[in-house]
Amino acid sequence: MNDSLLSPLPMPQLMHAPDGFFAVWLSIVGWVVLAGMLVLAVRNTRTQLGDRQIPLMGILAAAIFAGQMLNFTIPGGTSGHLLGGALAAILLGPWGGMLVMTAVVAIQGLLFQDGGLLVMGLNIINMGVITAFVGYFVYRGLKNLIKGTAGSLIAAFIGAWLSTFVTSAFVAVELAVSGTSPLGVALPAMLGVHAIIGIGEGILTVAALGFITAVRPDLISGEQAAGQKSAGLVLGGLLIAMALTLLSPLASPYSDGLERIAEVFENPSAVEVQPVGFSVPDTPQFFGTAKEPPYQILPDYTIPFLGDSPIGTILAGVIGVLIVFGVAYGAALIIRRLRKQRADQPAG
């Protein structure tokens, strides 16, 4: 085997908040709010999703998972990555998009130790709920104002960018409420970095929608659609997601927005390049210490016995793609069964 396939290289950076950044009480509130949102999501999607959207939930989850492994460099020694909530919501509606993002973020935390377990509820709300609803309603509103295919893509770009920007504001407020970082520090830092990251989010969302519009324009809808054979759609979607994992070893070596801000605030003298438009106040210790996960399965998107190597990253990505697809597709099948059971119940 080529030794370069097993040699260490910069790995995709962790993308979610670890335990220790948010207050315990706020993390618990996040879980309670998320539980209520998931109940509403299942209740709404069982009447809104058609059979054509069932496999699409699995495919989108797999593709977003793979896409999130591909951090891209932005000015100032920071990186960004696809969130995907706006994309999922545009294709499935906000409730379906939220379920897709829940599957992605949950598997990332449970299997890859990407993000804390206690804070997972907040991570899903930030990355999955806020992005899906902001992206969807901005897209729908602008699409009604700007007609045509070009108008839809412009609306998608703005919706995706704004979903990232708004989410970063929510995270800043959560950090302030937790006593981790003053709002006057966290808010401008988060907004400044994620205003740039949001441009990448918008470009990736438009690229994905443009591709789908070219090959399957019938999927650009959150409305109910008639069922049809989906084997080709599933196979093609999985192949695309797995192809994306082949690029994962090329991900930016720089930390993502939240992690980078924490690094700069905790030890600015040790950071060679600070994010653009970013200054560190002359006050001590703004961020809490990230807590290590209580267990490790495939930590940092690696296979333990292969270490930090390209082949290990790719294999971990393929495993994640298949598991995330299975979880999201399985959830969609359960929702369809619930819908069928409801339809079969006698009226009255």
Order of alpha helices (4+ residues) and beta strands (2+ residues): alpha-alpha-beta-beta-alpha-alpha-alpha-alpha-alpha-alpha-alpha-alpha-alpha
